[in-house]
Amino acid sequence: RRVRLARVVGFLFLVAGFAVMAKAWDGAANQFRVDSQIPYLLSGGFMGLGLIVAGSMLLLLATVRVERKLLTDKYEDMARLLGRNLSRLEISANGSGGGEQVVAGGSAYHRPGCKILQGKESLARLTVEQAIGEGLTACRVCNPPVPEEAEA
């Protein structure tokens, strides 16, 4: 919403800047003496140029905000997936891969047959310890297993 507002205001500043410059040019064109034209061109030109620069900067900042948000989301996804893969490698290297498998869905983890997950595809499977390590909470519908230290 904030980005959309910045884009609209930036575009309005651009239009207003060009309109002020056109009005200044029109005012100067109605004067026959050069010394009477200069105030129109200076004041209208500087004000129009200022509005155009401000509008361009608002559009640029809105674009940067959108790109920053997209990159932050991608970074968080990559960090989460990398953490899952590293913990899977650690579990397989230790030989203790006997933890019960659960499915990550949103901010909670579920049993593989949970009603909430019906129709959803490509959900990550992980152990209960991994899910707790990622900050996921147990589903209230299917009641997946909870480690002993988390229950206390």
Steps between C-alpha positions, in 0.01 A plus 500: 500500500783735588677426173183560300447834674861602427454412134177698471645804678819478290299490180288796616818697579631428150177615336486810722863583419439489127178700543681771700772520236241526223315774687826690555582472132152624412536795740836590352365472147234763576767757595665701224800622693779257593545646847131425567535139383790406728299483829250261341769272365708500818224445753296259288808320372651444843170402659414264212847350503478449877166322467634280222809403702288430811257287300782307335659431837169376643460262206858381538462442875175310449676271253790447741258414783326238287829344392633501857186322623528236228869440571437480876228240448727297271784522751278380784376208288856405406618520862209284617558238229873499559441447871272205426750341265790549738309347789400205279865449408594519868237244595607261223868547593429422864294199399210612716236547235237318699292807588139497390437684175257792500396751234566874521197707407500872573601575859416151629605141438248223434467127467520396133124422482376821667169643369645851482761391243255331259547638149837658574798372308878515532508539876830438675541191714719528806548350842326630810833633632556694177150646515550613860842640404338710226252642746196310368222416742304175516169489313194509724294285264721194445713525820838394361765369739681748724853431635521429874708813579242722321211359708658594833 
